[in-house]
């Protein structure tokens, strides 16, 4: 059995943890919790998790055809990635760095202004009045995800049925029971304040007596998790293309002092143009120095999280190393049957690479999956520029990636999983008014 088959089902993989938040003195604050909503899609019947096989076959063939055109097979290559239309990539000029800093400064001011007022009160091209939006404004189509807090449903606007969204319907009672109130409020506030091409957009948010609702842009191409399992692994060219978008996203978030903490293939979606959208900001948090919350998915946890030493934005760069490895290999660098065994491997820092990994890729991963924080790139003096100027990214045209001018490896067909529908229950009595007053 091939290694990646160990991770073919989400129920095997999505063992999310969020046990206790430690304050600076090391005492527990008792903030016990479990998984975030979108990525806790597990323990469903096999029939509920079936996705379109014809779509998957088409996608797999599309990737193979793209690789063949580029002179590579989808089984991997030692060639340097070549997604560039700029011969001067790999070196960040002072002019480029200055323009990026100016751009990020403007983005930070915009974010801080919105966040201070609880998030943007409206978004561009909104059809509904965001202050008066309600469930009755939408026509519910089908459930495409379920979890501990509720479900994700494709919905249409009744006023304009060409407008489709993914609505997260979260049960207040479950959020309170699992002590996820703060995480949920953070997710809504952060999503309504940020704006970046590779992050899913929040269109509307509202609540009723029983549920909270976050109406997100519908990203139709499915999860990287699903595509990667069907394909086996990505060529280094393709992995580099997607990784570059994640790097730019982290550069943006970290400049805003936001730590993401939940990078994994399940939270990376493909839009119709083949670019990515990162979703699920339930663990995102604004930090100035360190935080102590134990949360995430076992295979993607950085050693400092496991060791409860307090951590910073460097954990996101560790997770970048894990997802790049998984894209290029077809399985994560640290895995075992039980979480405790995974943690032991992570803390040991011992890495083994498939023979098809290029020298540059191995070097990048050694520097990202570095247990010693003083040596982990992304966390050093030059910050994200150490990552962007690494040899593995040498041929990436960062501006062209941001502007989405590079042709994607494949154009995904619409794909989502199918789940049994449940009747919608709305209480006549208002629940948890105080807890969700800010939502």
C-alpha positions in Angstrom: 0.0 0.0 0.0 1.4 3.4 -0.9 2.1 5.8 1.9 -0.4 8.5 0.9 -3.3 6.0 1.3 -2.9 6.3 5.0 -4.4 9.7 4.6 -7.2 9.1 2.1 -10.0 9.8 4.4 -10.6 12.9 6.5 -11.7 10.8 9.5 -8.2 9.4 9.7 -6.5 12.7 9.3 -8.7 15.4 11.0 -7.8 14.8 14.6 -7.8 18.5 15.5 -6.8 19.7 19.0 -7.3 22.8 20.9 -6.8 21.8 24.5 -5.8 24.6 26.8 -4.6 28.2 26.6 -1.7 28.9 28.9 -1.0 32.3 30.1 2.5 33.8 30.4 3.0 32.2 33.8 2.3 28.8 32.4 -1.0 28.2 34.2 -4.0 26.9 32.4 -6.8 29.3 31.6 -9.2 26.3 31.1 -10.0 27.2 27.5 -10.6 23.6 26.5 -12.0 23.1 23.0 -12.0 20.9 19.9 -11.9 21.4 16.2 -12.8 24.4 14.1 -15.9 24.0 11.9 -15.1 23.7 8.3 -12.2 21.4 8.8 -13.9 19.0 11.2 -15.7 17.2 8.4 -15.3 13.7 9.7 -17.0 10.5 10.9 -19.5 10.6 8.1 -20.7 7.5 6.3 -19.0 6.5 3.1 -22.0 7.5 1.0 -21.9 11.0 2.5 -18.3 11.5 1.5 -18.5 10.4 -2.1 -17.3 13.1 -4.5 -17.7 13.2 -8.3 -15.5 10.5 -9.8 -15.9 11.8 -13.3 -14.8 15.2 -12.2 -11.8 13.7 -10.4 -10.7 11.7 -13.5 -10.9 14.9 -15.6 -8.8 16.8 -13.1 -6.2 14.0 -12.8 -5.9 13.9 -16.6 -5.7 17.6 -16.8 -2.7 17.7 -14.4 -0.9 14.9 -16.4 -1.5 16.8 -19.7 -0.1 20.0 -18.2 2.9 18.2 -16.8 3.6 16.6 -20.2 3.4 19.9 -22.0 6.0 21.3 -19.5 8.3 18.3 -20.1 7.6 16.7 -16.7 5.6 13.8 -15.5 3.3 14.1 -12.5 5.5 11.7 -10.6 7.9 14.5 -9.9 11.0 16.0 -11.3 14.4 17.4 -10.3 14.0 20.4 -12.6 13.8 23.9 -11.2 10.3 25.3 -11.2 9.7 27.6 -14.2 6.5 29.5 -13.6 8.2 32.8 -14.5 7.7 35.3 -17.3 10.4 37.5 -15.7 14.1 36.7 -16.3 15.0 38.6 -13.2 13.1 36.6 -10.6 14.9 35.1 -7.7 16.4 38.5 -6.8 14.2 41.0 -5.0 15.3 44.5 -6.1 15.2 47.4 -3.7 12.4 48.9 -5.8 10.3 45.8 -5.5 10.8 45.6 -1.8 9.9 49.3 -1.4 6.7 48.9 -3.4 5.7 45.8 -1.4 6.2 47.6 1.9 4.2 50.5 0.7 1.4 48.2 -0.5 1.4 46.3 2.9 1.4 49.5 4.9 -1.8 50.6 3.0 -3.3 47.2 3.6 -2.4 47.3 7.3 -4.0 50.8 7.8 -7.1 49.5 6.0 -7.3 46.4 8.2 -6.7 48.2 11.4 -9.5 50.7 10.6 -12.0 48.0 9.8 -11.0 45.8 12.7 -11.3 48.6 15.2 -14.9 49.0 14.2 -15.7 45.2 14.3 -15.0 44.5 10.7 -16.1 46.1 7.4 -19.8 47.1 7.6 -20.2 46.4 3.9 -18.3 44.7 1.0 -18.1 45.7 -2.6 -20.9 44.6 -5.0 -23.2 43.6 -2.1 -26.8 43.2 -3.2 -28.3 42.9 0.2 -28.2 45.5 3.0 -25.6 43.9 5.4 -27.4 45.4 8.4 -30.6 43.7 7.6 -29.6 40.4 6.0 -31.5 37.3 7.2 -31.8 33.6 6.4 -34.9 34.2 4.4 -32.9 36.2 1.8 -31.3 33.0 0.7 -32.4 29.8 -1.0 -30.7 26.8 0.5 -29.4 24.3 -2.2 -27.3 21.5 -0.7 -25.0 20.6 2.2 -21.3 20.3 1.1 -19.7 20.0 4.6 -20.6 19.1 8.1 -18.8 19.3 11.4 -19.0 19.7 15.2 -20.7 23.2 15.0 -23.0 22.8 12.1 -22.8 22.6 8.4 -21.7 24.4 5.2 -24.5 24.9 2.6 -24.4 26.2 -1.0 -27.0 29.0 -1.1 -28.4 31.4 -3.7 -29.7 34.9 -3.3 -33.4 34.9 -3.9 -33.0 38.4 -5.5 -30.3 37.1 -7.9 -29.9 33.4 -8.3 -26.7 33.8 -10.3 -25.0 34.7 -7.0 -23.9 31.5 -5.2 -22.3 31.4 -1.8 -21.0 28.9 0.8 -23.0 29.5 4.0 -21.5 28.4 7.3 -24.4 27.7 9.6 -23.0 27.4 13.2 -25.1 26.3 16.2 -24.6 28.7 19.1 -25.1 25.9 21.6 -22.3 23.7 20.1 -19.9 26.6 19.9 -20.5 27.5 23.6 -20.3 23.8 24.7 -16.9 23.4 22.9 -15.6 26.7 24.3 -15.1 28.1 20.8 -16.8 31.5 21.3 -13.6 33.5 21.1 -12.3 31.7 18.0 -15.7 32.1 16.2 -15.9 35.8 17.0 -12.2 36.2 15.9 -12.9 34.4 12.6 -15.8 36.7 11.7 -14.0 39.9 12.7 -10.8 39.0 10.9 -12.5 37.8 7.7 -14.6 40.9 7.5 -11.4 43.1 7.9 -9.0 41.4 5.5 -8.7 41.6 1.7 -6.3 39.5 -0.3 -6.6 37.5 -3.6 -5.8 34.2 -2.1 -8.1 34.4 0.9 -11.8 33.5 0.8 -14.0 36.5 1.1 -16.8 37.0 3.7 -19.8 38.5 2.0 -22.3 38.6 4.8 -22.7 37.6 8.4 -25.8 37.5 10.6 -27.4 35.5 13.4 -30.8 34.4 14.6 -32.1 32.9 17.8 -30.3 29.6 17.3 -27.4 29.9 14.8 -24.6 32.1 13.5 -24.2 32.5 9.8 -21.1 33.4 7.7 -21.9 33.7 4.0 -18.6 33.2 2.1 -17.7 33.4 -1.5 -18.3 30.0 -3.1 -15.0 28.5 -4.3 -16.1 25.8 -6.7 -12.9 23.8 -7.5 -12.8 21.7 -4.3 -10.1 21.1 -1.7 -6.4 20.5 -2.4 -6.8 17.5 -0.1 -9.2 15.8 -2.6 -7.2 16.7 -5.7 -3.9 15.6 -4.1 -5.3 12.3 -3.1 -6.6 11.6 -6.6 -3.4 12.7 -8.3 -1.0 11.1 -5.9 1.4 14.0 -5.8 2.2 17.2 -7.6 5.2 17.9 -9.7 7.6 20.4 -8.1 6.6 23.0 -10.7 3.0 22.7 -9.6 3.8 22.6 -5.9 5.9 25.7 -6.3 3.0 27.5 -8.0 0.7 26.9 -5.1 3.3 27.4 -2.5 4.1 30.9 -3.9 0.5 31.9 -3.3 0.7 30.7 0.3 3.9 32.6 0.8 2.3 35.8 -0.4 -0.7 35.2 1.8 1.4 34.7 4.9 3.5 37.8 4.0 0.2 39.8 4.0 -1.3 38.2 7.2 1.9 38.4 9.2 2.4 42.1 8.3 -1.1 42.6 9.9 0.2 40.6 12.9 -2.2 37.8 12.2 -1.1 34.3 12.8 -3.1 31.7 10.7 -2.3 28.4 12.5 -4.4 26.1 10.4 -2.6 25.5 7.0 -3.3 22.1 5.5 -4.7 20.8 2.2 -8.2 20.6 3.6 -8.2 24.4 4.0 -6.8 25.2 0.5 -9.5 25.5 -2.1 -9.2 25.9 -5.9 -11.1 28.7 -7.7 -12.3 28.2 -11.3 -9.1 29.8 -12.6 -6.9 27.2 -10.8 -5.6 29.6 -8.2 -6.0 28.9 -4.5 -8.2 30.4 -1.8 -7.3 29.8 1.8 -10.3 29.2 4.1 -11.2 28.5 7.7 -9.9 31.3 9.9 -11.2 29.8 13.1 -7.7 29.6 14.6 -6.5 32.9 13.2 -5.4 35.4 15.8 -3.8 38.8 16.2 -0.6 38.6 18.2 2.2 41.0 19.0 4.7 38.6 20.6 3.8 35.1 21.5 0.7 32.9 22.2 0.3 29.6 24.0 -2.9 28.0 22.6 -2.5 24.4 21.7 -4.4 24.1 18.4 -4.1 22.7 14.9 -3.9 19.4 13.1 -1.3 16.9 14.4 0.8 16.5 11.2 1.1 20.2 10.8 2.0 21.3 14.4 5.3 23.0 14.9 7.5 21.6 17.7 7.2 24.8 19.8 3.4 24.3 19.9 3.8 20.7 21.0 6.3 21.6 23.7 4.1 24.4 25.1 6.9 27.0 25.0 4.9 29.8 23.5 5.1 30.5 19.8 4.9 33.2 17.2 4.2 33.5 13.4 7.1 31.1 12.7 4.6 28.2 13.2 3.0 29.2 9.9 6.4 28.9 8.1 6.8 25.4 9.6 3.3 24.5 8.3 4.4 25.8 4.8 7.2 23.3 4.9 4.8 20.5 5.8 2.3 21.3 3.0 5.1 21.7 0.4 6.5 18.3 1.4 3.0 16.8 1.2 2.3 18.3 -2.2 5.5 17.0 -3.7 5.5 13.6 -1.9 1.8 12.8 -1.6 2.1 12.4 2.1 3.2 14.6 5.1 6.7 14.4 6.5 5.6 13.3 9.9 2.9 10.7 10.3 2.0 7.7 12.5 -1.1 5.9 13.7 -1.4 7.9 16.9 -1.0 11.7 17.5 1.6 11.1 20.3 3.8 9.2 17.8 3.4 12.1 15.3 4.5 14.6 18.0 7.6 12.6 18.9 8.7 12.6 15.2 8.0 16.3 14.9 10.0 17.2 18.0 12.9 15.0 16.9 13.3 17.1 13.7 14.4 14.1 11.7 13.5 14.4 8.1 13.5 11.8 5.3 13.0 12.8 1.7 11.8 10.8 -1.3 14.5 10.2 -3.9 12.8 12.3 -6.5 13.0 15.5 -4.5 15.3 18.1 -6.0 18.4 19.4 -4.1 16.8 22.8 -3.9 13.5 21.4 -2.5 15.4 19.4 0.1 17.3 22.5 1.2 14.1 24.6 1.4 12.4 22.0 3.6 15.4 21.6 5.9 15.2 25.3 6.5 11.4 25.5 6.9 11.1 22.3 9.0 13.8 23.6 11.3 13.2 22.8 15.0 15.6 25.6 16.0 13.6 28.9 15.7 16.8 30.9 15.3 17.5 29.0 12.1 14.0 28.7 10.6 13.6 30.8 7.5 10.7 33.2 7.5 11.6 33.8 11.2 15.0 35.3 10.6 16.2 38.9 10.2 15.1 39.1 6.5 11.7 37.6 7.3 9.7 36.4 4.3 12.4 37.6 1.8 14.5 34.6 2.9 11.7 32.4 1.6 11.0 34.3 -1.5 14.7 34.4 -2.5 15.3 30.7 -1.9 16.6 28.8 -4.9 13.5 26.6 -5.1 11.5 29.8 -5.8 14.1 31.2 -8.1 12.0 31.3 -11.2 8.8 32.6 -9.5 7.6 36.0 -10.7 6.0 37.2 -7.4 4.2 40.1 -8.9 2.8 38.0 -11.7 1.6 35.4 -9.2 -0.1 38.1 -7.1 -1.7 39.6 -10.2 -2.8 36.1 -11.3 -1.1 36.4 -14.7 0.5 33.0 -14.7 -1.4 30.1 -16.3 -2.4 27.7 -13.6 -1.4 24.0 -13.9 -5.1 22.9 -14.4 -8.6 24.4 -14.3 -10.7 22.4 -11.9 -14.2 21.4 -12.5 -16.8 22.1 -9.9 -16.3 19.5 -7.1 -17.7 19.1 -3.6 -18.7 16.2 -1.3 -22.3 15.1 -0.7 -23.9 14.9 2.6 -27.4 14.0 3.9 -29.6 16.9 4.5 -31.1 17.7 7.9 -34.2 19.7 8.8 -33.5 23.3 9.8 -34.5 24.1 13.4 -34.8 27.7 14.6 -35.8 28.2 18.3 -38.5 30.7 19.2 -36.4 31.7 22.2 -33.1 33.7 21.8 -30.1 31.7 22.9 -26.7 32.9 24.3 -27.4 36.6 23.8 -24.4 37.8 25.9 -21.9 35.4 24.3 -22.6 36.5 20.7 -23.5 40.1 21.3 -20.5 41.1 19.1 -21.4 38.9 16.2 
